Amino acid sequence: MLSQFSYQRAASIQEAVEAASRPQARLLAGGTDLLGCLRDRVFEANRLVSLNGLQALKGITPGAGGGLRIGALTTLNEIAENRQVIGGYRVLAQAAAAVGSPQLRNQGTLGGNLCQRPRCSYFRGDFPCRRKGGDTCFAASGDNQLHCIFGGSSCFMVHPSDTAAALVALDAKLNIAGRRGTRVVPAGSFFLLPAASLEKENVLQPGEIITEIVLDPPKPSVRSLYRKVRERGAFDFALAGAAIVLTIAGGNVLNARVVLSGVAPVPWRSAGAEKAIAGKPLSTEVILAAAQAAIQDAAPLAENEYKVPLVRGILEEALAALAA
């Protein structure tokens, strides 16, 4: 049962920023994560500030030099079905299409997908875990089949967003509005590891709002894809996934961005895999070496060691598809 709260429909971005800056105020976009958190009492809210009347935060429009600007309130389904996104940023279209169910994709927004809270059963359940102010990470020695194999420390959550990995791979920029004005944050710098913060998963300050996501113009020589493995065929979070963006010319990979999902508290960029690919053709030997390099630093918990060969297999399959 939800606790009582007031509801405010913001008429402008500035009004939303001011209202969301108040204690226990929460921003409401699609609501697919927020309402679940309130129902499960993950946190409390005495005011919900709706962004849905702000048309400036919606839609996909041309950006500078042929890029794209995607409003933070654009639904995941709009992104998955947009011809410009499919044609120039295939990895993002596939990631958006991989989220949840059709109903959730029609309701959920890109900004909300990036900012959703952890899906760890201890965080969502009635446990005083570290991320809720307690002194214990129950996943460290408890049920940890779905937890991280990279980047864990005092918390072993995995970031639940598919689109986050795609945006990091695309080197997207996030425009953020707050009481002190606006700022631009690269997608790769937006998310926070537990070592940096146990209270929040990203760099947003109280009252700050993602207004839009900016994508650079696509290059003709770029190939990309998103590969996701989940327990069920649909309506499930990633056990592991990979967002890959490659620039290929003359048969060689000039630049590689490999970002893993479902295996770390943030979209996990695999420097080892990128180094193994860069400057080389996507031969079978190079693909196998890159997949092996990606798992070198894995530190699985007692019940999630299966994710190590899963990541290797995902990368082998995804890179082979891009080579073809």
C-alpha positions as CSV (number, residue, x, y, z in Angstrom):
1,M,0.0,0.0,0.0
2,L,1.3,3.4,-0.9
3,S,1.8,6.1,1.7
4,Q,0.1,9.5,1.3
5,F,1.7,12.0,-1.0
6,S,0.8,15.2,-2.8
7,Y,0.9,15.5,-6.6
8,Q,2.3,18.4,-8.6
9,R,2.2,18.6,-12.4
10,A,5.1,20.8,-13.3
11,A,4.4,23.5,-16.0
12,S,8.1,24.1,-16.8
13,I,11.5,22.6,-16.3
14,Q,12.4,25.2,-13.8
15,E,9.2,24.6,-11.8
16,A,10.0,20.9,-11.8
17,V,13.6,21.5,-10.6
18,E,12.4,23.7,-7.7
19,A,9.7,21.3,-6.6
20,A,12.0,18.2,-6.9
21,S,14.6,20.0,-4.7
22,R,12.4,19.7,-1.7
23,P,13.0,16.9,0.9
24,Q,11.2,13.6,0.0
25,A,10.1,14.9,-3.4
26,R,10.4,12.5,-6.3
27,L,10.2,13.0,-10.0
28,L,7.5,11.1,-11.9
29,A,8.0,10.3,-15.5
30,G,6.7,6.9,-16.8
31,G,6.4,5.7,-13.2
32,T,7.2,2.1,-14.0
33,D,10.0,2.0,-11.4
34,L,9.0,4.8,-9.0
35,L,5.6,3.4,-8.1
36,G,7.1,0.0,-7.5
37,C,9.6,1.4,-5.1
38,L,7.0,3.3,-3.2
39,R,4.7,0.3,-3.0
40,D,7.6,-1.8,-1.7
41,R,8.6,1.0,0.7
42,V,12.2,1.1,-0.7
43,F,12.0,4.8,0.0
44,E,9.3,7.3,1.0
45,A,7.9,10.3,-0.9
46,N,5.6,13.1,0.3
47,R,5.4,14.8,-3.1
48,L,5.4,13.4,-6.7
49,V,6.4,16.0,-9.3
50,S,5.1,14.9,-12.7
51,L,7.1,15.8,-15.8
52,N,4.6,14.5,-18.3
53,G,3.3,18.0,-19.2
54,L,6.7,19.1,-20.4
55,Q,6.7,18.7,-24.1
56,A,10.3,20.0,-24.3
57,L,11.4,16.7,-22.8
58,K,9.7,14.6,-25.4
59,G,10.6,13.4,-28.9
60,I,13.5,12.7,-31.2
61,T,14.9,15.6,-33.2
62,P,17.9,16.3,-35.4
63,G,21.1,17.3,-33.6
64,A,24.1,19.3,-34.7
65,G,25.9,18.0,-37.8
66,G,23.4,15.1,-38.4
67,G,23.3,13.7,-34.9
68,L,20.2,13.2,-32.7
69,R,18.7,14.7,-29.6
70,I,16.4,12.4,-27.6
71,G,14.2,14.0,-25.0
72,A,14.4,12.3,-21.6
73,L,10.6,11.6,-21.6
74,T,10.7,9.8,-25.0
75,T,9.3,6.4,-24.5
76,L,11.5,3.3,-25.0
77,N,9.1,2.1,-27.7
78,E,9.4,5.3,-29.7
79,I,13.2,4.9,-29.6
80,A,13.0,1.2,-30.6
81,E,10.8,2.0,-33.6
82,N,12.4,5.2,-34.8
83,R,13.9,4.9,-38.3
84,Q,16.8,7.3,-37.6
85,V,17.7,5.4,-34.4
86,I,17.5,2.1,-36.1
87,G,19.5,3.3,-39.1
88,G,22.3,5.2,-37.3
89,Y,22.3,3.9,-33.8
90,R,21.3,0.2,-34.0
91,V,22.7,-0.7,-30.6
92,L,20.3,1.8,-28.9
93,A,17.3,0.7,-30.8
94,Q,18.0,-2.9,-29.9
95,A,18.6,-2.1,-26.3
96,A,15.4,-0.1,-26.0
97,A,13.5,-3.0,-27.7
98,A,15.0,-5.5,-25.1
99,V,13.5,-3.7,-22.1
100,G,10.6,-5.3,-20.3
101,S,7.3,-5.9,-22.0
102,P,5.5,-3.9,-24.7
103,Q,3.4,-2.3,-22.1
104,L,6.4,-1.2,-20.1
105,R,8.2,0.1,-23.2
106,N,5.1,2.2,-24.1
107,Q,5.1,3.7,-20.7
108,G,8.7,3.8,-19.6
109,T,11.0,6.7,-20.6
110,L,14.6,6.8,-21.6
111,G,15.5,9.1,-18.7
112,G,13.7,6.9,-16.2
113,N,15.4,3.8,-17.6
114,L,18.8,5.4,-16.9
115,C,17.8,6.4,-13.4
116,Q,16.0,3.3,-12.1
117,R,17.0,2.0,-8.8
118,P,18.7,-1.4,-8.2
119,R,16.7,-4.6,-8.6
120,C,18.6,-6.4,-5.9
121,S,16.1,-8.5,-3.9
122,Y,17.6,-7.3,-0.6
123,F,17.4,-3.7,-1.6
124,R,13.8,-4.1,-2.8
125,G,12.9,-6.3,0.2
126,D,12.6,-5.7,3.9
127,F,16.3,-5.8,4.6
128,P,18.5,-3.0,6.1
129,C,21.1,-3.3,3.5
130,R,24.0,-0.8,3.0
131,R,22.3,1.0,0.2
132,K,19.4,1.8,2.5
133,G,21.6,2.9,5.3
134,G,22.4,-0.4,7.0
135,D,25.8,-1.9,7.6
136,T,25.5,-5.2,5.7
137,C,25.4,-6.3,2.1
138,F,23.3,-9.4,2.4
139,A,24.1,-10.4,-1.2
140,A,27.8,-10.9,-0.3
141,S,27.1,-14.2,1.4
142,G,23.4,-14.7,0.6
143,D,21.5,-15.3,-2.6
144,N,23.7,-13.7,-5.2
145,Q,22.9,-15.5,-8.5
146,L,21.9,-12.2,-10.2
147,H,24.6,-10.0,-8.7
148,C,27.8,-8.5,-10.1
149,I,31.0,-10.1,-11.2
150,F,32.8,-6.7,-11.8
151,G,33.0,-3.6,-9.7
152,G,31.5,-4.9,-6.5
153,S,32.9,-3.8,-3.1
154,S,30.6,-2.8,-0.3
155,C,27.5,-3.5,-2.5
156,F,27.1,-6.1,-5.3
157,M,24.1,-4.8,-7.2
158,V,24.0,-4.8,-11.0
159,H,22.7,-1.8,-12.9
160,P,19.4,-2.8,-14.4
161,S,19.3,-0.6,-17.5
162,D,19.8,-1.9,-21.1
163,T,19.8,1.5,-22.7
164,A,22.6,2.7,-20.3
165,A,25.1,0.3,-21.8
166,A,24.1,1.3,-25.3
167,L,24.5,5.0,-24.5
168,V,27.9,4.5,-22.9
169,A,29.0,2.5,-26.0
170,L,27.8,5.4,-28.2
171,D,29.6,8.0,-26.0
172,A,26.4,9.9,-25.6
173,K,26.1,13.1,-23.7
174,L,23.4,13.8,-21.1
175,N,22.0,17.4,-20.7
176,I,21.0,18.0,-17.1
177,A,19.1,20.9,-15.6
178,G,19.2,22.0,-12.0
179,R,18.9,25.0,-9.7
180,R,22.4,26.1,-10.6
181,G,21.7,26.0,-14.3
182,T,22.5,23.3,-16.9
183,R,25.5,21.0,-17.3
184,V,26.5,18.2,-19.8
185,V,27.7,14.8,-18.5
186,P,29.1,12.0,-20.7
187,A,27.1,8.8,-20.3
188,G,30.3,7.1,-19.2
189,S,30.7,9.5,-16.2
190,F,27.0,9.5,-15.2
191,F,26.9,6.3,-13.2
192,L,28.6,5.7,-9.8
193,L,30.2,2.6,-8.4
194,P,29.5,1.6,-4.8
195,A,33.0,2.6,-3.9
196,A,32.0,6.2,-4.9
197,S,28.6,6.2,-3.3
198,L,26.3,3.8,-1.5
199,E,23.4,6.3,-1.4
200,K,22.9,6.8,-5.1
201,E,23.7,5.2,-8.5
202,N,24.4,8.3,-10.5
203,V,25.7,11.9,-10.3
204,L,22.3,13.7,-10.2
205,Q,22.0,16.1,-7.3
206,P,18.7,16.8,-5.6
207,G,16.3,18.5,-8.0
208,E,18.4,17.8,-11.1
209,I,16.7,16.4,-14.2
210,I,18.0,14.8,-17.3
211,T,16.4,16.8,-20.1
212,E,17.8,15.2,-23.2
213,I,20.4,12.7,-24.5
214,V,22.6,13.9,-27.4
215,L,24.2,11.5,-29.9
216,D,27.0,12.4,-32.3
217,P,26.4,12.0,-36.0
218,P,26.7,8.3,-37.0
219,K,29.7,7.3,-39.2
220,P,29.2,5.1,-42.3
221,S,31.9,2.8,-41.1
222,V,30.3,2.1,-37.7
223,R,28.7,-1.2,-36.9
224,S,26.9,-1.8,-33.6
225,L,24.6,-4.2,-31.8
226,Y,23.2,-5.0,-28.4
227,R,23.1,-8.6,-27.2
228,K,21.1,-9.6,-24.1
229,V,20.7,-12.9,-22.3
230,R,17.9,-13.3,-19.7
231,E,16.3,-16.1,-17.8
232,R,13.0,-15.6,-19.7
233,G,12.6,-14.8,-23.3
234,A,10.9,-11.5,-22.5
235,F,10.0,-9.2,-19.6
236,D,13.2,-9.8,-17.7
237,F,16.4,-8.1,-16.8
238,A,19.8,-9.1,-18.2
239,L,21.7,-11.9,-16.7
240,A,24.5,-10.5,-18.9
241,G,24.6,-8.4,-22.0
242,A,26.9,-6.4,-24.3
243,A,26.6,-3.2,-26.2
244,I,29.3,-3.0,-28.9
245,V,30.1,-0.1,-31.3
246,L,32.9,-0.7,-33.8
247,T,34.5,1.6,-36.4
248,I,35.8,-0.6,-39.2
249,A,37.8,0.5,-42.2
250,G,40.0,-1.5,-44.6
251,G,39.0,-4.7,-42.8
252,N,40.4,-3.5,-39.5
253,V,38.8,-2.2,-36.4
254,L,39.9,1.4,-35.9
255,N,38.0,2.0,-32.7
256,A,36.0,-0.3,-30.4
257,R,33.7,0.4,-27.5
258,V,32.5,-2.7,-25.6
259,V,30.2,-2.2,-22.7
260,L,28.7,-5.0,-20.6
261,S,25.3,-4.9,-18.9
262,G,23.9,-7.1,-16.1
263,V,27.3,-7.8,-14.6
264,A,28.4,-4.7,-12.7
265,P,26.9,-1.8,-10.6
266,V,27.4,0.4,-13.6
267,P,27.5,-0.2,-17.4
268,W,30.9,-1.9,-17.5
269,R,33.3,-0.8,-20.2
270,S,35.7,-3.7,-21.0
271,A,39.1,-2.1,-21.7
272,G,40.6,-5.6,-22.2
273,A,38.2,-6.5,-24.9
274,E,38.6,-3.2,-26.7
275,K,42.4,-3.4,-26.6
276,A,42.3,-7.0,-28.0
277,I,40.2,-5.8,-31.0
278,A,41.6,-2.4,-31.9
279,G,43.8,-2.2,-35.0
280,K,43.0,-5.8,-36.1
281,P,40.6,-7.6,-38.4
282,L,37.7,-9.4,-36.7
283,S,39.2,-12.9,-37.3
284,T,38.2,-15.9,-35.2
285,E,41.4,-15.7,-33.2
286,V,40.9,-12.0,-32.4
287,I,37.3,-12.5,-31.4
288,L,38.3,-15.4,-29.0
289,A,41.1,-13.3,-27.6
290,A,38.8,-10.3,-27.0
291,A,36.1,-12.5,-25.3
292,Q,38.7,-14.0,-23.0
293,A,40.2,-10.6,-22.2
294,A,36.8,-9.3,-21.1
295,I,36.6,-11.8,-18.3
296,Q,40.1,-11.7,-17.0
297,D,39.2,-9.4,-14.1
298,A,35.9,-11.1,-13.2
299,A,35.4,-11.7,-9.4
300,P,32.3,-13.9,-9.2
301,L,30.4,-14.6,-6.0
302,A,29.5,-18.0,-4.7
303,E,26.4,-18.4,-6.9
304,N,27.0,-16.4,-10.0
305,E,30.2,-17.9,-11.5
306,Y,28.0,-18.9,-14.5
307,K,28.1,-15.3,-15.6
308,V,31.8,-15.6,-16.5
309,P,31.5,-18.0,-19.4
310,L,28.2,-16.4,-20.3
311,V,29.9,-13.0,-20.9
312,R,32.6,-14.8,-22.9
313,G,29.9,-16.5,-25.1
314,I,27.9,-13.3,-25.6
315,L,31.0,-11.5,-26.8
316,E,32.0,-14.3,-29.1
317,E,28.6,-14.4,-30.7
318,A,28.1,-10.6,-30.9
319,L,31.6,-10.0,-32.4
320,A,31.1,-12.8,-34.9
321,A,27.8,-11.2,-36.0
322,L,29.5,-7.8,-36.5
323,A,32.3,-9.4,-38.4
324,A,29.8,-10.9,-40.8
